[in-house]
């Protein structure tokens, strides 16, 4: 979708509260889709230990998008 008109203006971000930030960022450069590194598909990358609330507050601040304009996927059932 990175080169399709209907997705123009869409911004992708990653937020992860892992203690393995260096490794996670490396994986984003190691994997690619059709010759494009995953890391290049994301406008913002917040990968570090901490609260998801802090991650999302920073994403809201940096993008200017409200929470209602964001889609959030998570594997943590408790959303900590």
Order of alpha helices (4+ residues) and beta strands (2+ residues): beta-alpha-beta-beta-alpha-beta-alpha
